[in-house]
Amino acid sequence: MAFELPDLPYAYDALAPYMSAETLEFHHDKHHQAYVTNGNKLLEGSGLEGKGLEDIVRESHGKNAGLFNNAGQHYNHIHFWKWMKPNGGGNMPGELEAKVKSDLGGVDKFREDFLAAGATQFGSGWAWLALKDGKLEVMKTPNGENPLVHGATPLLGVDVWEHSYYIDYRNARPKYLEAFFDNMVNWEYVSELLANAS
C-alpha cells in the first residue's frame, strides 16, 4: 500500500493564532511529504508492500529502521492533522471524560500528565494518550515511534519535534503544549478512536 499525503482537514490559517499558516505549510507540505516520499522508496523490496500502514509500522519496528521511521511518522501525522481543529480544546464528550476520570484521575490530572510527558520527552518525539489492555494511559515516545509498537492504540498524540512549534513558539515547548491541549485538540476525533478501539 503506497503512502499518500492526505489533505489538511482545514485551511492553513485555521489554527491561528495557536499554530500559524507558515508552520502548517512547512510541517504538512515539506516534513510530512518527505516521510511519504522516503517511506515509499523504502517500502519497495521490503516485503511489506501489500500490508496496511499499522502493520507496516509494527512489522518494521526493530527490523528496518529507515522504513519504520518514515512509516511511523506518516501514521502519526495522518492522525495529528485530525487531532487538531479550529476552536478545539474545551470540554470532552461525556464518555471520554468519564473514562479519563476513572483511568487517569480526572481531566486536570490528565492534562498535567500529558503536558509533562510532552515537555520531558528529550529531543524529538511525541506525547500520547493511548488505550492499553482496556485502560487509558499517558505515554511518550522518541522520534517516530508510537504506542502501536508497545501493544497500545494511540488516541491522541502531540508532535514535539521542533518543526511542530519552533516558528511559533521558538524554544518554549511547554507554551506550545498548553496551546495544543487548551485550544486545538479535536476531542470528538479522540472519542471516535476510543469507541473504535474499545
HELIX and SHEET records of a PDB file:
HELIX    1   1 ALA A   21  LEU A   24  1                                   4    
HELIX    2   2 GLU A   25  HIS A   32  3                                   8    
HELIX    3   3 GLN A   33  LEU A   43  1                                  11    
HELIX    4   4 LEU A   53  SER A   60  1                                   8    
HELIX    5   5 ALA A   65  LYS A   82  1                                  18    
HELIX    6   6 GLY A   94  LEU A  104  1                                  11    
HELIX    7   7 VAL A  107  THR A  120  1                                  14    
HELIX    8   8 PRO A  147  HIS A  150  5                                   4    
HELIX    9   9 GLU A  162  SER A  164  5                                   3    
HELIX   10  10 TYR A  166  TYR A  169  1                                   4    
HELIX   11  11 ARG A  173  ALA A  179  1                                   7    
HELIX   12  12 PHE A  180  MET A  184  3                                   5    
HELIX   13  13 TRP A  187  ALA A  197  1                                  11    
SHEET    1   A 3 LYS A 135  PRO A 142  0                                        
SHEET    2   A 3 GLY A 125  LYS A 132 -1                                        
SHEET    3   A 3 THR A 153  ASP A 159 -1                                        
END                                                                             
